[in-house]
Structure formats: C-alpha cells, structure tokens
Amino acid sequence: MPKKYYRIVSKGDSVRRARIVAGLTSADCAAAVGVSRPMLSSIENGAGTSVTTAHKIAGVVGKTFEVLFDIVDAKPERVR
C-alpha cells in the first residue's frame, strides 16, 4: 500500500465553532461521530484525522468538508 502524503486538518477554529453553532457539546458531537471526546478535541485543535471521520464531523454539524477542513501536503522533504 502506498504511503499517503497528506493530512486532513481543521481550518483554524472552524470545527469547534460549527459544533457550538449546531448546539452540540463536545461529548454529544463525539458520540454522534463515533470518536472519543479527547479525539474530537484533538481534531478541533488541529490534529490530523481521516477523510471518513472528517466527513462524519461535517455531516453532524451541518457543514461541508471543504468549509471545515484543509488538505495539507505532508510529503517529507527529500534530503540530498
């Protein structure tokens, strides 16, 4: 299986803001997505996540993937 050279990360504070606007606590949102509350907190704070989890979060808070997440190039620099 080829290595992936990208990370899916929250755009700034967008996930947290969308969750709050949707009226969800972190515990409620995490349960709806199927992750732990600490994992949701990590994602809100910029930790990478899977495409599947990112899409689940977007669906739960009523936003699109593109509004909430960035795809960041994570390919390591080649050392000469």
FIDRENGU-762495 format. One record per atom (N, C-alpha, C, O): residue number from 0; residue in three letters; atom name; z, y, x. Coordinates in nm, 3 decimals. Layout:
BEGIN
<rec resi="NUM" resn="ALA" name="CA" pz="Z" py="Y" px="X"/>
...
END
This chain:
BEGIN
<rec resi="0" resn="MET" name="N" pz="0.000" py="-0.118" px="0.085"/>
<rec resi="0" resn="MET" name="CA" pz="0.000" py="0.000" px="0.000"/>
<rec resi="0" resn="MET" name="C" pz="0.000" py="0.124" px="0.089"/>
<rec resi="0" resn="MET" name="O" pz="0.082" py="0.135" px="0.180"/>
<rec resi="1" resn="PRO" name="N" pz="-0.092" py="0.217" px="0.063"/>
<rec resi="1" resn="PRO" name="CA" pz="-0.096" py="0.338" px="0.146"/>
<rec resi="1" resn="PRO" name="C" pz="0.025" py="0.427" px="0.121"/>
<rec resi="1" resn="PRO" name="O" pz="0.084" py="0.427" px="0.013"/>
<rec resi="2" resn="LYS" name="N" pz="0.061" py="0.501" px="0.224"/>
<rec resi="2" resn="LYS" name="CA" pz="0.172" py="0.594" px="0.211"/>
<rec resi="2" resn="LYS" name="C" pz="0.128" py="0.715" px="0.130"/>
<rec resi="2" resn="LYS" name="O" pz="0.013" py="0.758" px="0.138"/>
<rec resi="3" resn="LYS" name="N" pz="0.222" py="0.769" px="0.051"/>
<rec resi="3" resn="LYS" name="CA" pz="0.190" py="0.892" px="-0.021"/>
<rec resi="3" resn="LYS" name="C" pz="0.236" py="1.010" px="0.063"/>
<rec resi="3" resn="LYS" name="O" pz="0.343" py="1.007" px="0.124"/>
<rec resi="4" resn="TYR" name="N" pz="0.155" py="1.112" px="0.066"/>
<rec resi="4" resn="TYR" name="CA" pz="0.185" py="1.228" px="0.147"/>
<rec resi="4" resn="TYR" name="C" pz="0.204" py="1.352" px="0.061"/>
<rec resi="4" resn="TYR" name="O" pz="0.155" py="1.460" px="0.094"/>
<rec resi="5" resn="TYR" name="N" pz="0.276" py="1.336" px="-0.048"/>
<rec resi="5" resn="TYR" name="CA" pz="0.306" py="1.448" px="-0.134"/>
<rec resi="5" resn="TYR" name="C" pz="0.445" py="1.428" px="-0.193"/>
<rec resi="5" resn="TYR" name="O" pz="0.498" py="1.316" px="-0.197"/>
<rec resi="6" resn="ARG" name="N" pz="0.503" py="1.537" px="-0.239"/>
<rec resi="6" resn="ARG" name="CA" pz="0.631" py="1.532" px="-0.309"/>
<rec resi="6" resn="ARG" name="C" pz="0.616" py="1.612" px="-0.438"/>
<rec resi="6" resn="ARG" name="O" pz="0.546" py="1.713" px="-0.442"/>
<rec resi="7" resn="ILE" name="N" pz="0.682" py="1.565" px="-0.543"/>
<rec resi="7" resn="ILE" name="CA" pz="0.685" py="1.636" px="-0.670"/>
<rec resi="7" resn="ILE" name="C" pz="0.820" py="1.708" px="-0.674"/>
<rec resi="7" resn="ILE" name="O" pz="0.924" py="1.643" px="-0.677"/>
<rec resi="8" resn="VAL" name="N" pz="0.818" py="1.841" px="-0.675"/>
<rec resi="8" resn="VAL" name="CA" pz="0.942" py="1.918" px="-0.674"/>
<rec resi="8" resn="VAL" name="C" pz="0.942" py="2.024" px="-0.784"/>
<rec resi="8" resn="VAL" name="O" pz="0.837" py="2.071" px="-0.828"/>
<rec resi="9" resn="SER" name="N" pz="1.061" py="2.059" px="-0.827"/>
<rec resi="9" resn="SER" name="CA" pz="1.078" py="2.161" px="-0.930"/>
<rec resi="9" resn="SER" name="C" pz="1.032" py="2.297" px="-0.878"/>
<rec resi="9" resn="SER" name="O" pz="1.058" py="2.332" px="-0.763"/>
<rec resi="10" resn="LYS" name="N" pz="0.964" py="2.374" px="-0.964"/>
<rec resi="10" resn="LYS" name="CA" pz="0.925" py="2.511" px="-0.930"/>
<rec resi="10" resn="LYS" name="C" pz="1.049" py="2.599" px="-0.946"/>
<rec resi="10" resn="LYS" name="O" pz="1.086" py="2.635" px="-1.058"/>
<rec resi="11" resn="GLY" name="N" pz="1.111" py="2.631" px="-0.837"/>
<rec resi="11" resn="GLY" name="CA" pz="1.230" py="2.716" px="-0.843"/>
<rec resi="11" resn="GLY" name="C" pz="1.335" py="2.660" px="-0.936"/>
<rec resi="11" resn="GLY" name="O" pz="1.381" py="2.547" px="-0.919"/>
<rec resi="12" resn="ASP" name="N" pz="1.374" py="2.738" px="-1.033"/>
<rec resi="12" resn="ASP" name="CA" pz="1.480" py="2.700" px="-1.128"/>
<rec resi="12" resn="ASP" name="C" pz="1.420" py="2.659" px="-1.263"/>
<rec resi="12" resn="ASP" name="O" pz="1.491" py="2.659" px="-1.364"/>
<rec resi="13" resn="SER" name="N" pz="1.293" py="2.624" px="-1.265"/>
<rec resi="13" resn="SER" name="CA" pz="1.222" py="2.602" px="-1.391"/>
<rec resi="13" resn="SER" name="C" pz="1.277" py="2.486" px="-1.474"/>
<rec resi="13" resn="SER" name="O" pz="1.285" py="2.496" px="-1.596"/>
<rec resi="14" resn="VAL" name="N" pz="1.314" py="2.377" px="-1.409"/>
<rec resi="14" resn="VAL" name="CA" pz="1.364" py="2.262" px="-1.484"/>
<rec resi="14" resn="VAL" name="C" pz="1.498" py="2.295" px="-1.550"/>
<rec resi="14" resn="VAL" name="O" pz="1.518" py="2.267" px="-1.668"/>
<rec resi="15" resn="ARG" name="N" pz="1.588" py="2.356" px="-1.474"/>
<rec resi="15" resn="ARG" name="CA" pz="1.719" py="2.392" px="-1.529"/>
<rec resi="15" resn="ARG" name="C" pz="1.704" py="2.492" px="-1.644"/>
<rec resi="15" resn="ARG" name="O" pz="1.767" py="2.476" px="-1.749"/>
<rec resi="16" resn="ARG" name="N" pz="1.621" py="2.593" px="-1.625"/>
<rec resi="16" resn="ARG" name="CA" pz="1.600" py="2.693" px="-1.731"/>
<rec resi="16" resn="ARG" name="C" pz="1.541" py="2.631" px="-1.856"/>
<rec resi="16" resn="ARG" name="O" pz="1.586" py="2.661" px="-1.967"/>
<rec resi="17" resn="ALA" name="N" pz="1.442" py="2.544" px="-1.840"/>
<rec resi="17" resn="ALA" name="CA" pz="1.379" py="2.480" px="-1.955"/>
<rec resi="17" resn="ALA" name="C" pz="1.479" py="2.390" px="-2.029"/>
<rec resi="17" resn="ALA" name="O" pz="1.478" py="2.383" px="-2.152"/>
<rec resi="18" resn="ARG" name="N" pz="1.564" py="2.322" px="-1.953"/>
<rec resi="18" resn="ARG" name="CA" pz="1.666" py="2.236" px="-2.015"/>
<rec resi="18" resn="ARG" name="C" pz="1.763" py="2.319" px="-2.097"/>
<rec resi="18" resn="ARG" name="O" pz="1.797" py="2.282" px="-2.209"/>
<rec resi="19" resn="ILE" name="N" pz="1.807" py="2.431" px="-2.044"/>
<rec resi="19" resn="ILE" name="CA" pz="1.902" py="2.518" px="-2.113"/>
<rec resi="19" resn="ILE" name="C" pz="1.838" py="2.579" px="-2.238"/>
<rec resi="19" resn="ILE" name="O" pz="1.900" py="2.583" px="-2.344"/>
<rec resi="20" resn="VAL" name="N" pz="1.713" py="2.626" px="-2.225"/>
<rec resi="20" resn="VAL" name="CA" pz="1.642" py="2.684" px="-2.340"/>
<rec resi="20" resn="VAL" name="C" pz="1.624" py="2.578" px="-2.449"/>
<rec resi="20" resn="VAL" name="O" pz="1.628" py="2.610" px="-2.568"/>
<rec resi="21" resn="ALA" name="N" pz="1.603" py="2.453" px="-2.409"/>
<rec resi="21" resn="ALA" name="CA" pz="1.588" py="2.344" px="-2.506"/>
<rec resi="21" resn="ALA" name="C" pz="1.722" py="2.306" px="-2.570"/>
<rec resi="21" resn="ALA" name="O" pz="1.725" py="2.225" px="-2.662"/>
<rec resi="22" resn="GLY" name="N" pz="1.832" py="2.364" px="-2.522"/>
<rec resi="22" resn="GLY" name="CA" pz="1.963" py="2.338" px="-2.579"/>
<rec resi="22" resn="GLY" name="C" pz="2.025" py="2.207" px="-2.536"/>
<rec resi="22" resn="GLY" name="O" pz="2.107" py="2.149" px="-2.607"/>
<rec resi="23" resn="LEU" name="N" pz="1.985" py="2.159" px="-2.418"/>
<rec resi="23" resn="LEU" name="CA" pz="2.036" py="2.031" px="-2.368"/>
<rec resi="23" resn="LEU" name="C" pz="2.136" py="2.050" px="-2.255"/>
<rec resi="23" resn="LEU" name="O" pz="2.118" py="2.135" px="-2.168"/>
<rec resi="24" resn="THR" name="N" pz="2.241" py="1.971" px="-2.258"/>
<rec resi="24" resn="THR" name="CA" pz="2.331" py="1.965" px="-2.143"/>
<rec resi="24" resn="THR" name="C" pz="2.264" py="1.879" px="-2.038"/>
<rec resi="24" resn="THR" name="O" pz="2.169" py="1.806" px="-2.067"/>
<rec resi="25" resn="SER" name="N" pz="2.313" py="1.886" px="-1.916"/>
<rec resi="25" resn="SER" name="CA" pz="2.256" py="1.803" px="-1.811"/>
<rec resi="25" resn="SER" name="C" pz="2.276" py="1.655" px="-1.843"/>
<rec resi="25" resn="SER" name="O" pz="2.189" py="1.572" px="-1.814"/>
<rec resi="26" resn="ALA" name="N" pz="2.389" py="1.621" px="-1.903"/>
<rec resi="26" resn="ALA" name="CA" pz="2.417" py="1.481" px="-1.939"/>
<rec resi="26" resn="ALA" name="C" pz="2.321" py="1.433" px="-2.048"/>
<rec resi="26" resn="ALA" name="O" pz="2.269" py="1.322" px="-2.040"/>
<rec resi="27" resn="ASP" name="N" pz="2.297" py="1.517" px="-2.150"/>
<rec resi="27" resn="ASP" name="CA" pz="2.206" py="1.480" px="-2.258"/>
<rec resi="27" resn="ASP" name="C" pz="2.062" py="1.464" px="-2.206"/>
<rec resi="27" resn="ASP" name="O" pz="1.994" py="1.368" px="-2.242"/>
<rec resi="28" resn="CYS" name="N" pz="2.018" py="1.555" px="-2.124"/>
<rec resi="28" resn="CYS" name="CA" pz="1.884" py="1.551" px="-2.069"/>
<rec resi="28" resn="CYS" name="C" pz="1.867" py="1.429" px="-1.979"/>
<rec resi="28" resn="CYS" name="O" pz="1.766" py="1.358" px="-1.988"/>
<rec resi="29" resn="ALA" name="N" pz="1.964" py="1.405" px="-1.893"/>
<rec resi="29" resn="ALA" name="CA" pz="1.958" py="1.289" px="-1.803"/>
<rec resi="29" resn="ALA" name="C" pz="1.949" py="1.159" px="-1.882"/>
<rec resi="29" resn="ALA" name="O" pz="1.871" py="1.070" px="-1.848"/>
<rec resi="30" resn="ALA" name="N" pz="2.029" py="1.147" px="-1.987"/>
<rec resi="30" resn="ALA" name="CA" pz="2.026" py="1.026" px="-2.070"/>
<rec resi="30" resn="ALA" name="C" pz="1.891" py="1.009" px="-2.138"/>
<rec resi="30" resn="ALA" name="O" pz="1.839" py="0.898" px="-2.145"/>
<rec resi="31" resn="ALA" name="N" pz="1.833" py="1.118" px="-2.187"/>
<rec resi="31" resn="ALA" name="CA" pz="1.703" py="1.111" px="-2.254"/>
<rec resi="31" resn="ALA" name="C" pz="1.591" py="1.073" px="-2.157"/>
<rec resi="31" resn="ALA" name="O" pz="1.496" py="1.005" px="-2.195"/>
<rec resi="32" resn="VAL" name="N" pz="1.603" py="1.117" px="-2.033"/>
<rec resi="32" resn="VAL" name="CA" pz="1.502" py="1.088" px="-1.931"/>
<rec resi="32" resn="VAL" name="C" pz="1.522" py="0.948" px="-1.873"/>
<rec resi="32" resn="VAL" name="O" pz="1.426" py="0.882" px="-1.832"/>
<rec resi="33" resn="GLY" name="N" pz="1.647" py="0.903" px="-1.869"/>
<rec resi="33" resn="GLY" name="CA" pz="1.677" py="0.771" px="-1.812"/>
<rec resi="33" resn="GLY" name="C" pz="1.718" py="0.777" px="-1.666"/>
<rec resi="33" resn="GLY" name="O" pz="1.698" py="0.681" px="-1.591"/>
<rec resi="34" resn="VAL" name="N" pz="1.777" py="0.890" px="-1.626"/>
<rec resi="34" resn="VAL" name="CA" pz="1.831" py="0.904" px="-1.490"/>
<rec resi="34" resn="VAL" name="C" pz="1.977" py="0.945" px="-1.501"/>
<rec resi="34" resn="VAL" name="O" pz="2.024" py="0.982" px="-1.608"/>
<rec resi="35" resn="SER" name="N" pz="2.048" py="0.939" px="-1.389"/>
<rec resi="35" resn="SER" name="CA" pz="2.188" py="0.981" px="-1.389"/>
<rec resi="35" resn="SER" name="C" pz="2.196" py="1.133" px="-1.389"/>
<rec resi="35" resn="SER" name="O" pz="2.099" py="1.201" px="-1.354"/>
<rec resi="36" resn="ARG" name="N" pz="2.310" py="1.186" px="-1.430"/>
<rec resi="36" resn="ARG" name="CA" pz="2.329" py="1.331" px="-1.429"/>
<rec resi="36" resn="ARG" name="C" pz="2.318" py="1.386" px="-1.287"/>
<rec resi="36" resn="ARG" name="O" pz="2.254" py="1.490" px="-1.267"/>
<rec resi="37" resn="PRO" name="N" pz="2.381" py="1.320" px="-1.185"/>
<rec resi="37" resn="PRO" name="CA" pz="2.364" py="1.371" px="-1.048"/>
<rec resi="37" resn="PRO" name="C" pz="2.217" py="1.371" px="-1.002"/>
<rec resi="37" resn="PRO" name="O" pz="2.175" py="1.460" px="-0.928"/>
<rec resi="38" resn="MET" name="N" pz="2.140" py="1.270" px="-1.045"/>
<rec resi="38" resn="MET" name="CA" pz="1.998" py="1.267" px="-1.008"/>
<rec resi="38" resn="MET" name="C" pz="1.925" py="1.384" px="-1.072"/>
<rec resi="38" resn="MET" name="O" pz="1.843" py="1.449" px="-1.007"/>
<rec resi="39" resn="LEU" name="N" pz="1.952" py="1.412" px="-1.198"/>
<rec resi="39" resn="LEU" name="CA" pz="1.889" py="1.527" px="-1.265"/>
<rec resi="39" resn="LEU" name="C" pz="1.926" py="1.656" px="-1.193"/>
<rec resi="39" resn="LEU" name="O" pz="1.841" py="1.743" px="-1.174"/>
<rec resi="40" resn="SER" name="N" pz="2.051" py="1.669" px="-1.155"/>
<rec resi="40" resn="SER" name="CA" pz="2.096" py="1.788" px="-1.082"/>
<rec resi="40" resn="SER" name="C" pz="2.020" py="1.802" px="-0.950"/>
<rec resi="40" resn="SER" name="O" pz="1.980" py="1.913" px="-0.913"/>
<rec resi="41" resn="SER" name="N" pz="2.000" py="1.691" px="-0.880"/>
<rec resi="41" resn="SER" name="CA" pz="1.924" py="1.695" px="-0.755"/>
<rec resi="41" resn="SER" name="C" pz="1.781" py="1.740" px="-0.778"/>
<rec resi="41" resn="SER" name="O" pz="1.727" py="1.820" px="-0.702"/>
<rec resi="42" resn="ILE" name="N" pz="1.720" py="1.689" px="-0.885"/>
<rec resi="42" resn="ILE" name="CA" pz="1.582" py="1.729" px="-0.918"/>
<rec resi="42" resn="ILE" name="C" pz="1.578" py="1.877" px="-0.951"/>
<rec resi="42" resn="ILE" name="O" pz="1.488" py="1.949" px="-0.907"/>
<rec resi="43" resn="GLU" name="N" pz="1.675" py="1.925" px="-1.029"/>
<rec resi="43" resn="GLU" name="CA" pz="1.681" py="2.068" px="-1.063"/>
<rec resi="43" resn="GLU" name="C" pz="1.697" py="2.154" px="-0.938"/>
<rec resi="43" resn="GLU" name="O" pz="1.652" py="2.269" px="-0.936"/>
<rec resi="44" resn="ASN" name="N" pz="1.761" py="2.100" px="-0.836"/>
<rec resi="44" resn="ASN" name="CA" pz="1.786" py="2.175" px="-0.713"/>
<rec resi="44" resn="ASN" name="C" pz="1.679" py="2.155" px="-0.606"/>
<rec resi="44" resn="ASN" name="O" pz="1.697" py="2.197" px="-0.492"/>
<rec resi="45" resn="GLY" name="N" pz="1.567" py="2.090" px="-0.643"/>
<rec resi="45" resn="GLY" name="CA" pz="1.455" py="2.083" px="-0.551"/>
<rec resi="45" resn="GLY" name="C" pz="1.429" py="1.951" px="-0.483"/>
<rec resi="45" resn="GLY" name="O" pz="1.337" py="1.941" px="-0.402"/>
<rec resi="46" resn="ALA" name="N" pz="1.509" py="1.849" px="-0.512"/>
<rec resi="46" resn="ALA" name="CA" pz="1.482" py="1.717" px="-0.454"/>
<rec resi="46" resn="ALA" name="C" pz="1.353" py="1.663" px="-0.516"/>
<rec resi="46" resn="ALA" name="O" pz="1.322" py="1.692" px="-0.632"/>
<rec resi="47" resn="GLY" name="N" pz="1.281" py="1.586" px="-0.441"/>
<rec resi="47" resn="GLY" name="CA" pz="1.159" py="1.527" px="-0.493"/>
<rec resi="47" resn="GLY" name="C" pz="1.188" py="1.422" px="-0.598"/>
<rec resi="47" resn="GLY" name="O" pz="1.297" py="1.367" px="-0.604"/>
<rec resi="48" resn="THR" name="N" pz="1.089" py="1.395" px="-0.682"/>
<rec resi="48" resn="THR" name="CA" pz="1.101" py="1.293" px="-0.785"/>
<rec resi="48" resn="THR" name="C" pz="0.967" py="1.225" px="-0.803"/>
<rec resi="48" resn="THR" name="O" pz="0.867" py="1.265" px="-0.743"/>
<rec resi="49" resn="SER" name="N" pz="0.964" py="1.123" px="-0.884"/>
<rec resi="49" resn="SER" name="CA" pz="0.839" py="1.053" px="-0.910"/>
<rec resi="49" resn="SER" name="C" pz="0.758" py="1.127" px="-1.016"/>
<rec resi="49" resn="SER" name="O" pz="0.812" py="1.208" px="-1.092"/>
<rec resi="50" resn="VAL" name="N" pz="0.631" py="1.098" px="-1.021"/>
<rec resi="50" resn="VAL" name="CA" pz="0.544" py="1.158" px="-1.122"/>
<rec resi="50" resn="VAL" name="C" pz="0.592" py="1.116" px="-1.261"/>
<rec resi="50" resn="VAL" name="O" pz="0.595" py="1.197" px="-1.353"/>
<rec resi="51" resn="THR" name="N" pz="0.629" py="0.991" px="-1.275"/>
<rec resi="51" resn="THR" name="CA" pz="0.675" py="0.939" px="-1.404"/>
<rec resi="51" resn="THR" name="C" pz="0.799" py="1.014" px="-1.452"/>
<rec resi="51" resn="THR" name="O" pz="0.804" py="1.056" px="-1.567"/>
<rec resi="52" resn="THR" name="N" pz="0.898" py="1.030" px="-1.365"/>
<rec resi="52" resn="THR" name="CA" pz="1.021" py="1.100" px="-1.402"/>
<rec resi="52" resn="THR" name="C" pz="0.992" py="1.246" px="-1.434"/>
<rec resi="52" resn="THR" name="O" pz="1.048" py="1.301" px="-1.529"/>
<rec resi="53" resn="ALA" name="N" pz="0.907" py="1.309" px="-1.355"/>
<rec resi="53" resn="ALA" name="CA" pz="0.872" py="1.449" px="-1.380"/>
<rec resi="53" resn="ALA" name="C" pz="0.808" py="1.465" px="-1.518"/>
<rec resi="53" resn="ALA" name="O" pz="0.840" py="1.559" px="-1.591"/>
<rec resi="54" resn="HIS" name="N" pz="0.719" py="1.374" px="-1.555"/>
<rec resi="54" resn="HIS" name="CA" pz="0.656" py="1.381" px="-1.687"/>
<rec resi="54" resn="HIS" name="C" pz="0.758" py="1.355" px="-1.799"/>
<rec resi="54" resn="HIS" name="O" pz="0.750" py="1.417" px="-1.905"/>
<rec resi="55" resn="LYS" name="N" pz="0.853" py="1.265" px="-1.776"/>
<rec resi="55" resn="LYS" name="CA" pz="0.957" py="1.241" px="-1.876"/>
<rec resi="55" resn="LYS" name="C" pz="1.042" py="1.365" px="-1.896"/>
<rec resi="55" resn="LYS" name="O" pz="1.072" py="1.403" px="-2.010"/>
<rec resi="56" resn="ILE" name="N" pz="1.081" py="1.430" px="-1.786"/>
<rec resi="56" resn="ILE" name="CA" pz="1.161" py="1.553" px="-1.796"/>
<rec resi="56" resn="ILE" name="C" pz="1.083" py="1.659" px="-1.874"/>
<rec resi="56" resn="ILE" name="O" pz="1.138" py="1.723" px="-1.964"/>
<rec resi="57" resn="ALA" name="N" pz="0.956" py="1.677" px="-1.841"/>
<rec resi="57" resn="ALA" name="CA" pz="0.874" py="1.776" px="-1.909"/>
<rec resi="57" resn="ALA" name="C" pz="0.868" py="1.748" px="-2.059"/>
<rec resi="57" resn="ALA" name="O" pz="0.879" py="1.841" px="-2.140"/>
<rec resi="58" resn="GLY" name="N" pz="0.852" py="1.623" px="-2.096"/>
<rec resi="58" resn="GLY" name="CA" pz="0.847" py="1.587" px="-2.237"/>
<rec resi="58" resn="GLY" name="C" pz="0.978" py="1.613" px="-2.310"/>
<rec resi="58" resn="GLY" name="O" pz="0.978" py="1.661" px="-2.423"/>
<rec resi="59" resn="VAL" name="N" pz="1.088" py="1.582" px="-2.245"/>
<rec resi="59" resn="VAL" name="CA" pz="1.220" py="1.600" px="-2.307"/>
<rec resi="59" resn="VAL" name="C" pz="1.251" py="1.748" px="-2.331"/>
<rec resi="59" resn="VAL" name="O" pz="1.310" py="1.783" px="-2.433"/>
<rec resi="60" resn="VAL" name="N" pz="1.211" py="1.835" px="-2.237"/>
<rec resi="60" resn="VAL" name="CA" pz="1.241" py="1.978" px="-2.253"/>
<rec resi="60" resn="VAL" name="C" pz="1.128" py="2.054" px="-2.322"/>
<rec resi="60" resn="VAL" name="O" pz="1.141" py="2.175" px="-2.345"/>
<rec resi="61" resn="GLY" name="N" pz="1.020" py="1.987" px="-2.355"/>
<rec resi="61" resn="GLY" name="CA" pz="0.911" py="2.050" px="-2.430"/>
<rec resi="61" resn="GLY" name="C" pz="0.821" py="2.142" px="-2.349"/>
<rec resi="61" resn="GLY" name="O" pz="0.766" py="2.238" px="-2.403"/>
<rec resi="62" resn="LYS" name="N" pz="0.806" py="2.112" px="-2.222"/>
<rec resi="62" resn="LYS" name="CA" pz="0.717" py="2.190" px="-2.135"/>
<rec resi="62" resn="LYS" name="C" pz="0.615" py="2.097" px="-2.072"/>
<rec resi="62" resn="LYS" name="O" pz="0.627" py="1.975" px="-2.083"/>
<rec resi="63" resn="THR" name="N" pz="0.515" py="2.153" px="-2.006"/>
<rec resi="63" resn="THR" name="CA" pz="0.418" py="2.069" px="-1.937"/>
<rec resi="63" resn="THR" name="C" pz="0.462" py="2.045" px="-1.792"/>
<rec resi="63" resn="THR" name="O" pz="0.540" py="2.120" px="-1.736"/>
<rec resi="64" resn="PHE" name="N" pz="0.410" py="1.938" px="-1.736"/>
<rec resi="64" resn="PHE" name="CA" pz="0.435" py="1.905" px="-1.596"/>
<rec resi="64" resn="PHE" name="C" pz="0.400" py="2.023" px="-1.506"/>
<rec resi="64" resn="PHE" name="O" pz="0.477" py="2.059" px="-1.417"/>
<rec resi="65" resn="GLU" name="N" pz="0.285" py="2.085" px="-1.531"/>
<rec resi="65" resn="GLU" name="CA" pz="0.237" py="2.194" px="-1.446"/>
<rec resi="65" resn="GLU" name="C" pz="0.327" py="2.317" px="-1.449"/>
<rec resi="65" resn="GLU" name="O" pz="0.336" py="2.389" px="-1.349"/>
<rec resi="66" resn="VAL" name="N" pz="0.394" py="2.341" px="-1.559"/>
<rec resi="66" resn="VAL" name="CA" pz="0.484" py="2.456" px="-1.570"/>
<rec resi="66" resn="VAL" name="C" pz="0.611" py="2.432" px="-1.489"/>
<rec resi="66" resn="VAL" name="O" pz="0.666" py="2.526" px="-1.431"/>
<rec resi="67" resn="LEU" name="N" pz="0.658" py="2.309" px="-1.486"/>
<rec resi="67" resn="LEU" name="CA" pz="0.788" py="2.278" px="-1.425"/>
<rec resi="67" resn="LEU" name="C" pz="0.783" py="2.234" px="-1.280"/>
<rec resi="67" resn="LEU" name="O" pz="0.879" py="2.255" px="-1.205"/>
<rec resi="68" resn="PHE" name="N" pz="0.673" py="2.172" px="-1.238"/>
<rec resi="68" resn="PHE" name="CA" pz="0.671" py="2.107" px="-1.107"/>
<rec resi="68" resn="PHE" name="C" pz="0.555" py="2.149" px="-1.019"/>
<rec resi="68" resn="PHE" name="O" pz="0.448" py="2.186" px="-1.067"/>
<rec resi="69" resn="ASP" name="N" pz="0.579" py="2.144" px="-0.888"/>
<rec resi="69" resn="ASP" name="CA" pz="0.476" py="2.165" px="-0.786"/>
<rec resi="69" resn="ASP" name="C" pz="0.452" py="2.033" px="-0.715"/>
<rec resi="69" resn="ASP" name="O" pz="0.542" py="1.950" px="-0.701"/>
<rec resi="70" resn="ILE" name="N" pz="0.330" py="2.014" px="-0.669"/>
<rec resi="70" resn="ILE" name="CA" pz="0.297" py="1.901" px="-0.583"/>
<rec resi="70" resn="ILE" name="C" pz="0.287" py="1.958" px="-0.443"/>
<rec resi="70" resn="ILE" name="O" pz="0.199" py="2.040" px="-0.414"/>
<rec resi="71" resn="VAL" name="N" pz="0.376" py="1.915" px="-0.355"/>
<rec resi="71" resn="VAL" name="CA" pz="0.388" py="1.972" px="-0.221"/>
<rec resi="71" resn="VAL" name="C" pz="0.333" py="1.872" px="-0.119"/>
<rec resi="71" resn="VAL" name="O" pz="0.366" py="1.754" px="-0.122"/>
<rec resi="72" resn="ASP" name="N" pz="0.249" py="1.921" px="-0.031"/>
<rec resi="72" resn="ASP" name="CA" pz="0.195" py="1.838" px="0.077"/>
<rec resi="72" resn="ASP" name="C" pz="0.308" py="1.800" px="0.171"/>
<rec resi="72" resn="ASP" name="O" pz="0.379" py="1.887" px="0.222"/>
<rec resi="73" resn="ALA" name="N" pz="0.325" py="1.671" px="0.193"/>
<rec resi="73" resn="ALA" name="CA" pz="0.434" py="1.625" px="0.279"/>
<rec resi="73" resn="ALA" name="C" pz="0.380" py="1.540" px="0.394"/>
<rec resi="73" resn="ALA" name="O" pz="0.454" py="1.463" px="0.454"/>
<rec resi="74" resn="LYS" name="N" pz="0.252" py="1.556" px="0.423"/>
<rec resi="74" resn="LYS" name="CA" pz="0.192" py="1.479" px="0.531"/>
<rec resi="74" resn="LYS" name="C" pz="0.248" py="1.527" px="0.664"/>
<rec resi="74" resn="LYS" name="O" pz="0.247" py="1.647" px="0.693"/>
<rec resi="75" resn="PRO" name="N" pz="0.298" py="1.434" px="0.744"/>
<rec resi="75" resn="PRO" name="CA" pz="0.358" py="1.476" px="0.871"/>
<rec resi="75" resn="PRO" name="C" pz="0.251" py="1.533" px="0.966"/>
<rec resi="75" resn="PRO" name="O" pz="0.136" py="1.489" px="0.968"/>
<rec resi="76" resn="GLU" name="N" pz="0.293" py="1.632" px="1.043"/>
<rec resi="76" resn="GLU" name="CA" pz="0.204" py="1.691" px="1.142"/>
<rec resi="76" resn="GLU" name="C" pz="0.175" py="1.588" px="1.250"/>
<rec resi="76" resn="GLU" name="O" pz="0.263" py="1.514" px="1.293"/>
<rec resi="77" resn="ARG" name="N" pz="0.052" py="1.586" px="1.292"/>
<rec resi="77" resn="ARG" name="CA" pz="0.014" py="1.492" px="1.398"/>
<rec resi="77" resn="ARG" name="C" pz="0.054" py="1.550" px="1.532"/>
<rec resi="77" resn="ARG" name="O" pz="0.020" py="1.664" px="1.565"/>
<rec resi="78" resn="VAL" name="N" pz="0.127" py="1.473" px="1.610"/>
<rec resi="78" resn="VAL" name="CA" pz="0.175" py="1.518" px="1.741"/>
<rec resi="78" resn="VAL" name="C" pz="0.075" py="1.477" px="1.846"/>
<rec resi="78" resn="VAL" name="O" pz="0.030" py="1.362" px="1.849"/>
<rec resi="79" resn="ARG" name="N" pz="0.040" py="1.570" px="1.932"/>
<rec resi="79" resn="ARG" name="CA" pz="-0.057" py="1.540" px="2.039"/>
<rec resi="79" resn="ARG" name="C" pz="0.012" py="1.508" px="2.167"/>
<rec resi="79" resn="ARG" name="O" pz="-0.053" py="1.480" px="2.267"/>
END
